[in-house]
């Protein structure tokens, strides 16, 4: 029985880890997107 619990715990941890990785990538992409938009807006406001 302990093996079944251990396997279940490992599976849950693996799913949590993969979900955390995906959320981290999405958050990083949003940060880069906001940064890029900010840079474009700043450059658009500057005289050439």
mmCIF file of the N, C-alpha and C atoms, coordinates in Angstrom:
data_MODEL
# 
_entry.id   MODEL 
# 
loop_
_atom_site.group_PDB 
_atom_site.id 
_atom_site.type_symbol 
_atom_site.label_atom_id 
_atom_site.label_alt_id 
_atom_site.label_comp_id 
_atom_site.label_asym_id 
_atom_site.label_entity_id 
_atom_site.label_seq_id 
_atom_site.pdbx_PDB_ins_code 
_atom_site.Cartn_x 
_atom_site.Cartn_y 
_atom_site.Cartn_z 
_atom_site.occupancy 
_atom_site.B_iso_or_equiv 
_atom_site.pdbx_formal_charge 
_atom_site.auth_seq_id 
_atom_site.auth_comp_id 
_atom_site.auth_asym_id 
_atom_site.auth_atom_id 
_atom_site.pdbx_PDB_model_num 
ATOM 1   N N  . UNK A 1 1  ? 0.808  -1.211 0.000   1.00 0.00 ? 1  UNK A N  1 
ATOM 2   C CA . UNK A 1 1  ? 0.000  0.000  0.000   1.00 0.00 ? 1  UNK A CA 1 
ATOM 3   C C  . UNK A 1 1  ? 0.851  1.275  0.000   1.00 0.00 ? 1  UNK A C  1 
ATOM 4   N N  . UNK A 1 2  ? 1.977  1.320  0.739   1.00 0.00 ? 2  UNK A N  1 
ATOM 5   C CA . UNK A 1 2  ? 2.784  2.552  0.699   1.00 0.00 ? 2  UNK A CA 1 
ATOM 6   C C  . UNK A 1 2  ? 3.286  2.871  -0.704  1.00 0.00 ? 2  UNK A C  1 
ATOM 7   N N  . UNK A 1 3  ? 3.538  1.845  -1.523  1.00 0.00 ? 3  UNK A N  1 
ATOM 8   C CA . UNK A 1 3  ? 4.004  2.086  -2.888  1.00 0.00 ? 3  UNK A CA 1 
ATOM 9   C C  . UNK A 1 3  ? 2.934  2.811  -3.702  1.00 0.00 ? 3  UNK A C  1 
ATOM 10  N N  . UNK A 1 4  ? 1.685  2.426  -3.520  1.00 0.00 ? 4  UNK A N  1 
ATOM 11  C CA . UNK A 1 4  ? 0.584  3.065  -4.252  1.00 0.00 ? 4  UNK A CA 1 
ATOM 12  C C  . UNK A 1 4  ? 0.475  4.536  -3.848  1.00 0.00 ? 4  UNK A C  1 
ATOM 13  N N  . UNK A 1 5  ? 0.585  4.821  -2.563  1.00 0.00 ? 5  UNK A N  1 
ATOM 14  C CA . UNK A 1 5  ? 0.524  6.201  -2.089  1.00 0.00 ? 5  UNK A CA 1 
ATOM 15  C C  . UNK A 1 5  ? 1.714  6.996  -2.619  1.00 0.00 ? 5  UNK A C  1 
ATOM 16  N N  . UNK A 1 6  ? 2.874  6.384  -2.596  1.00 0.00 ? 6  UNK A N  1 
ATOM 17  C CA . UNK A 1 6  ? 4.077  7.051  -3.081  1.00 0.00 ? 6  UNK A CA 1 
ATOM 18  C C  . UNK A 1 6  ? 3.961  7.357  -4.574  1.00 0.00 ? 6  UNK A C  1 
ATOM 19  N N  . UNK A 1 7  ? 3.458  6.402  -5.345  1.00 0.00 ? 7  UNK A N  1 
ATOM 20  C CA . UNK A 1 7  ? 3.278  6.625  -6.782  1.00 0.00 ? 7  UNK A CA 1 
ATOM 21  C C  . UNK A 1 7  ? 2.264  7.743  -7.038  1.00 0.00 ? 7  UNK A C  1 
ATOM 22  N N  . UNK A 1 8  ? 1.194  7.760  -6.255  1.00 0.00 ? 8  UNK A N  1 
ATOM 23  C CA . UNK A 1 8  ? 0.181  8.807  -6.406  1.00 0.00 ? 8  UNK A CA 1 
ATOM 24  C C  . UNK A 1 8  ? 0.777  10.167 -6.074  1.00 0.00 ? 8  UNK A C  1 
ATOM 25  N N  . UNK A 1 9  ? 1.563  10.234 -4.994  1.00 0.00 ? 9  UNK A N  1 
ATOM 26  C CA . UNK A 1 9  ? 2.204  11.494 -4.616  1.00 0.00 ? 9  UNK A CA 1 
ATOM 27  C C  . UNK A 1 9  ? 3.154  11.971 -5.703  1.00 0.00 ? 9  UNK A C  1 
ATOM 28  N N  . UNK A 1 10 ? 3.907  11.045 -6.281  1.00 0.00 ? 10 UNK A N  1 
ATOM 29  C CA . UNK A 1 10 ? 4.839  11.419 -7.352  1.00 0.00 ? 10 UNK A CA 1 
ATOM 30  C C  . UNK A 1 10 ? 4.090  11.949 -8.565  1.00 0.00 ? 10 UNK A C  1 
ATOM 31  N N  . UNK A 1 11 ? 2.972  11.323 -8.885  1.00 0.00 ? 11 UNK A N  1 
ATOM 32  C CA . UNK A 1 11 ? 2.162  11.760 -10.026 1.00 0.00 ? 11 UNK A CA 1 
ATOM 33  C C  . UNK A 1 11 ? 1.588  13.163 -9.782  1.00 0.00 ? 11 UNK A C  1 
ATOM 34  N N  . UNK A 1 12 ? 1.095  13.374 -8.564  1.00 0.00 ? 12 UNK A N  1 
ATOM 35  C CA . UNK A 1 12 ? 0.543  14.694 -8.221  1.00 0.00 ? 12 UNK A CA 1 
ATOM 36  C C  . UNK A 1 12 ? 1.632  15.752 -8.295  1.00 0.00 ? 12 UNK A C  1 
ATOM 37  N N  . UNK A 1 13 ? 2.807  15.467 -7.734  1.00 0.00 ? 13 UNK A N  1 
ATOM 38  C CA . UNK A 1 13 ? 3.917  16.426 -7.762  1.00 0.00 ? 13 UNK A CA 1 
ATOM 39  C C  . UNK A 1 13 ? 4.352  16.719 -9.194  1.00 0.00 ? 13 UNK A C  1 
ATOM 40  N N  . UNK A 1 14 ? 4.380  15.694 -10.041 1.00 0.00 ? 14 UNK A N  1 
ATOM 41  C CA . UNK A 1 14 ? 4.767  15.895 -11.443 1.00 0.00 ? 14 UNK A CA 1 
ATOM 42  C C  . UNK A 1 14 ? 3.763  16.805 -12.148 1.00 0.00 ? 14 UNK A C  1 
ATOM 43  N N  . UNK A 1 15 ? 2.485  16.605 -11.887 1.00 0.00 ? 15 UNK A N  1 
ATOM 44  C CA . UNK A 1 15 ? 1.463  17.471 -12.502 1.00 0.00 ? 15 UNK A CA 1 
ATOM 45  C C  . UNK A 1 15 ? 1.581  18.901 -11.994 1.00 0.00 ? 15 UNK A C  1 
ATOM 46  N N  . UNK A 1 16 ? 1.822  19.054 -10.685 1.00 0.00 ? 16 UNK A N  1 
ATOM 47  C CA . UNK A 1 16 ? 1.982  20.395 -10.126 1.00 0.00 ? 16 UNK A CA 1 
ATOM 48  C C  . UNK A 1 16 ? 3.204  21.085 -10.726 1.00 0.00 ? 16 UNK A C  1 
ATOM 49  N N  . UNK A 1 17 ? 4.277  20.329 -10.890 1.00 0.00 ? 17 UNK A N  1 
ATOM 50  C CA . UNK A 1 17 ? 5.506  20.888 -11.454 1.00 0.00 ? 17 UNK A CA 1 
ATOM 51  C C  . UNK A 1 17 ? 5.288  21.325 -12.896 1.00 0.00 ? 17 UNK A C  1 
ATOM 52  N N  . UNK A 1 18 ? 4.604  20.512 -13.678 1.00 0.00 ? 18 UNK A N  1 
ATOM 53  C CA . UNK A 1 18 ? 4.367  20.878 -15.074 1.00 0.00 ? 18 UNK A CA 1 
ATOM 54  C C  . UNK A 1 18 ? 3.428  22.084 -15.169 1.00 0.00 ? 18 UNK A C  1 
ATOM 55  N N  . UNK A 1 19 ? 2.429  22.131 -14.290 1.00 0.00 ? 19 UNK A N  1 
ATOM 56  C CA . UNK A 1 19 ? 1.514  23.265 -14.281 1.00 0.00 ? 19 UNK A CA 1 
ATOM 57  C C  . UNK A 1 19 ? 2.241  24.546 -13.883 1.00 0.00 ? 19 UNK A C  1 
ATOM 58  N N  . UNK A 1 20 ? 3.123  24.432 -12.898 1.00 0.00 ? 20 UNK A N  1 
ATOM 59  C CA . UNK A 1 20 ? 3.901  25.596 -12.465 1.00 0.00 ? 20 UNK A CA 1 
ATOM 60  C C  . UNK A 1 20 ? 4.830  26.080 -13.583 1.00 0.00 ? 20 UNK A C  1 
ATOM 61  N N  . UNK A 1 21 ? 5.407  25.156 -14.317 1.00 0.00 ? 21 UNK A N  1 
ATOM 62  C CA . UNK A 1 21 ? 6.285  25.522 -15.429 1.00 0.00 ? 21 UNK A CA 1 
ATOM 63  C C  . UNK A 1 21 ? 5.503  26.266 -16.508 1.00 0.00 ? 21 UNK A C  1 
ATOM 64  N N  . UNK A 1 22 ? 4.335  25.755 -16.848 1.00 0.00 ? 22 UNK A N  1 
ATOM 65  C CA . UNK A 1 22 ? 3.501  26.409 -17.863 1.00 0.00 ? 22 UNK A CA 1 
ATOM 66  C C  . UNK A 1 22 ? 3.094  27.804 -17.403 1.00 0.00 ? 22 UNK A C  1 
ATOM 67  N N  . UNK A 1 23 ? 2.687  27.927 -16.148 1.00 0.00 ? 23 UNK A N  1 
ATOM 68  C CA . UNK A 1 23 ? 2.287  29.236 -15.627 1.00 0.00 ? 23 UNK A CA 1 
ATOM 69  C C  . UNK A 1 23 ? 3.470  30.194 -15.622 1.00 0.00 ? 23 UNK A C  1 
ATOM 70  N N  . UNK A 1 24 ? 4.658  29.699 -15.309 1.00 0.00 ? 24 UNK A N  1 
ATOM 71  C CA . UNK A 1 24 ? 5.849  30.539 -15.336 1.00 0.00 ? 24 UNK A CA 1 
ATOM 72  C C  . UNK A 1 24 ? 6.158  31.027 -16.736 1.00 0.00 ? 24 UNK A C  1 
ATOM 73  N N  . UNK A 1 25 ? 6.029  30.155 -17.711 1.00 0.00 ? 25 UNK A N  1 
ATOM 74  C CA . UNK A 1 25 ? 6.269  30.549 -19.102 1.00 0.00 ? 25 UNK A CA 1 
ATOM 75  C C  . UNK A 1 25 ? 5.246  31.583 -19.572 1.00 0.00 ? 25 UNK A C  1 
ATOM 76  N N  . UNK A 1 26 ? 3.989  31.384 -19.198 1.00 0.00 ? 26 UNK A N  1 
ATOM 77  C CA . UNK A 1 26 ? 2.949  32.344 -19.583 1.00 0.00 ? 26 UNK A CA 1 
ATOM 78  C C  . UNK A 1 26 ? 3.219  33.699 -18.934 1.00 0.00 ? 26 UNK A C  1 
ATOM 79  N N  . UNK A 1 27 ? 3.587  33.690 -17.663 1.00 0.00 ? 27 UNK A N  1 
ATOM 80  C CA . UNK A 1 27 ? 3.885  34.939 -16.972 1.00 0.00 ? 27 UNK A CA 1 
ATOM 81  C C  . UNK A 1 27 ? 5.080  35.645 -17.603 1.00 0.00 ? 27 UNK A C  1 
ATOM 82  N N  . UNK A 1 28 ? 6.121  34.871 -17.932 1.00 0.00 ? 28 UNK A N  1 
ATOM 83  C CA . UNK A 1 28 ? 7.293  35.446 -18.596 1.00 0.00 ? 28 UNK A CA 1 
ATOM 84  C C  . UNK A 1 28 ? 6.937  36.047 -19.948 1.00 0.00 ? 28 UNK A C  1 
ATOM 85  N N  . UNK A 1 29 ? 6.086  35.371 -20.695 1.00 0.00 ? 29 UNK A N  1 
ATOM 86  C CA . UNK A 1 29 ? 5.663  35.879 -22.002 1.00 0.00 ? 29 UNK A CA 1 
ATOM 87  C C  . UNK A 1 29 ? 4.882  37.185 -21.851 1.00 0.00 ? 29 UNK A C  1 
ATOM 88  N N  . UNK A 1 30 ? 4.045  37.264 -20.835 1.00 0.00 ? 30 UNK A N  1 
ATOM 89  C CA . UNK A 1 30 ? 3.290  38.499 -20.604 1.00 0.00 ? 30 UNK A CA 1 
ATOM 90  C C  . UNK A 1 30 ? 4.216  39.654 -20.231 1.00 0.00 ? 30 UNK A C  1 
ATOM 91  N N  . UNK A 1 31 ? 5.218  39.370 -19.414 1.00 0.00 ? 31 UNK A N  1 
ATOM 92  C CA . UNK A 1 31 ? 6.186  40.403 -19.037 1.00 0.00 ? 31 UNK A CA 1 
ATOM 93  C C  . UNK A 1 31 ? 6.918  40.917 -20.271 1.00 0.00 ? 31 UNK A C  1 
ATOM 94  N N  . UNK A 1 32 ? 7.362  39.995 -21.131 1.00 0.00 ? 32 UNK A N  1 
ATOM 95  C CA . UNK A 1 32 ? 8.066  40.386 -22.354 1.00 0.00 ? 32 UNK A CA 1 
ATOM 96  C C  . UNK A 1 32 ? 7.137  41.187 -23.268 1.00 0.00 ? 32 UNK A C  1 
ATOM 97  N N  . UNK A 1 33 ? 5.882  40.771 -23.363 1.00 0.00 ? 33 UNK A N  1 
ATOM 98  C CA . UNK A 1 33 ? 4.914  41.485 -24.199 1.00 0.00 ? 33 UNK A CA 1 
ATOM 99  C C  . UNK A 1 33 ? 4.695  42.915 -23.703 1.00 0.00 ? 33 UNK A C  1 
ATOM 100 N N  . UNK A 1 34 ? 4.508  43.082 -22.401 1.00 0.00 ? 34 UNK A N  1 
ATOM 101 C CA . UNK A 1 34 ? 4.301  44.417 -21.841 1.00 0.00 ? 34 UNK A CA 1 
ATOM 102 C C  . UNK A 1 34 ? 5.553  45.269 -22.062 1.00 0.00 ? 34 UNK A C  1 
ATOM 103 N N  . UNK A 1 35 ? 6.724  44.670 -21.875 1.00 0.00 ? 35 UNK A N  1 
ATOM 104 C CA . UNK A 1 35 ? 7.972  45.394 -22.095 1.00 0.00 ? 35 UNK A CA 1 
ATOM 105 C C  . UNK A 1 35 ? 8.083  45.853 -23.551 1.00 0.00 ? 35 UNK A C  1 
ATOM 106 N N  . UNK A 1 36 ? 7.780  44.955 -24.473 1.00 0.00 ? 36 UNK A N  1 
ATOM 107 C CA . UNK A 1 36 ? 7.871  45.287 -25.896 1.00 0.00 ? 36 UNK A CA 1 
ATOM 108 C C  . UNK A 1 36 ? 6.879  46.392 -26.262 1.00 0.00 ? 36 UNK A C  1 
ATOM 109 N N  . UNK A 1 37 ? 5.668  46.304 -25.764 1.00 0.00 ? 37 UNK A N  1 
ATOM 110 C CA . UNK A 1 37 ? 4.673  47.335 -26.049 1.00 0.00 ? 37 UNK A CA 1 
ATOM 111 C C  . UNK A 1 37 ? 5.131  48.682 -25.495 1.00 0.00 ? 37 UNK A C  1 
ATOM 112 N N  . UNK A 1 38 ? 5.699  48.667 -24.294 1.00 0.00 ? 38 UNK A N  1 
ATOM 113 C CA . UNK A 1 38 ? 6.200  49.900 -23.686 1.00 0.00 ? 38 UNK A CA 1 
ATOM 114 C C  . UNK A 1 38 ? 7.302  50.525 -24.535 1.00 0.00 ? 38 UNK A C  1 
ATOM 115 N N  . UNK A 1 39 ? 8.238  49.707 -25.002 1.00 0.00 ? 39 UNK A N  1 
ATOM 116 C CA . UNK A 1 39 ? 9.336  50.207 -25.822 1.00 0.00 ? 39 UNK A CA 1 
ATOM 117 C C  . UNK A 1 39 ? 8.784  50.816 -27.114 1.00 0.00 ? 39 UNK A C  1 
ATOM 118 N N  . UNK A 1 40 ? 7.842  50.140 -27.761 1.00 0.00 ? 40 UNK A N  1 
ATOM 119 C CA . UNK A 1 40 ? 7.256  50.639 -28.997 1.00 0.00 ? 40 UNK A CA 1 
ATOM 120 C C  . UNK A 1 40 ? 6.545  51.965 -28.758 1.00 0.00 ? 40 UNK A C  1 
ATOM 121 N N  . UNK A 1 41 ? 5.800  52.066 -27.665 1.00 0.00 ? 41 UNK A N  1 
ATOM 122 C CA . UNK A 1 41 ? 5.089  53.317 -27.370 1.00 0.00 ? 41 UNK A CA 1 
ATOM 123 C C  . UNK A 1 41 ? 6.053  54.448 -27.081 1.00 0.00 ? 41 UNK A C  1 
ATOM 124 N N  . UNK A 1 42 ? 7.141  54.166 -26.370 1.00 0.00 ? 42 UNK A N  1 
ATOM 125 C CA . UNK A 1 42 ? 8.133  55.208 -26.079 1.00 0.00 ? 42 UNK A CA 1 
ATOM 126 C C  . UNK A 1 42 ? 8.785  55.692 -27.380 1.00 0.00 ? 42 UNK A C  1 
ATOM 127 N N  . UNK A 1 43 ? 9.164  54.749 -28.221 1.00 0.00 ? 43 UNK A N  1 
ATOM 128 C CA . UNK A 1 43 ? 9.809  55.122 -29.492 1.00 0.00 ? 43 UNK A CA 1 
ATOM 129 C C  . UNK A 1 43 ? 8.843  55.873 -30.408 1.00 0.00 ? 43 UNK A C  1 
ATOM 130 N N  . UNK A 1 44 ? 7.566  55.520 -30.368 1.00 0.00 ? 44 UNK A N  1 
ATOM 131 C CA . UNK A 1 44 ? 6.576  56.192 -31.207 1.00 0.00 ? 44 UNK A CA 1 
ATOM 132 C C  . UNK A 1 44 ? 6.376  57.636 -30.763 1.00 0.00 ? 44 UNK A C  1 
ATOM 133 N N  . UNK A 1 45 ? 6.588  57.930 -29.487 1.00 0.00 ? 45 UNK A N  1 
ATOM 134 C CA . UNK A 1 45 ? 6.398  59.264 -28.988 1.00 0.00 ? 45 UNK A CA 1 
ATOM 135 C C  . UNK A 1 45 ? 7.589  60.166 -29.184 1.00 0.00 ? 45 UNK A C  1 
ATOM 136 N N  . UNK A 1 46 ? 8.741  59.588 -29.560 1.00 0.00 ? 46 UNK A N  1 
ATOM 137 C CA . UNK A 1 46 ? 9.946  60.388 -29.738 1.00 0.00 ? 46 UNK A CA 1 
ATOM 138 C C  . UNK A 1 46 ? 9.994  60.979 -31.141 1.00 0.00 ? 46 UNK A C  1 
ATOM 139 N N  . UNK A 1 47 ? 10.465 62.222 -31.256 1.00 0.00 ? 47 UNK A N  1 
ATOM 140 C CA . UNK A 1 47 ? 10.627 62.790 -32.613 1.00 0.00 ? 47 UNK A CA 1 
ATOM 141 C C  . UNK A 1 47 ? 11.791 62.133 -33.332 1.00 0.00 ? 47 UNK A C  1 
ATOM 142 N N  . UNK A 1 48 ? 11.666 61.989 -34.644 1.00 0.00 ? 48 UNK A N  1 
ATOM 143 C CA . UNK A 1 48 ? 12.703 61.289 -35.420 1.00 0.00 ? 48 UNK A CA 1 
ATOM 144 C C  . UNK A 1 48 ? 13.738 62.237 -35.893 1.00 0.00 ? 48 UNK A C  1 
# 
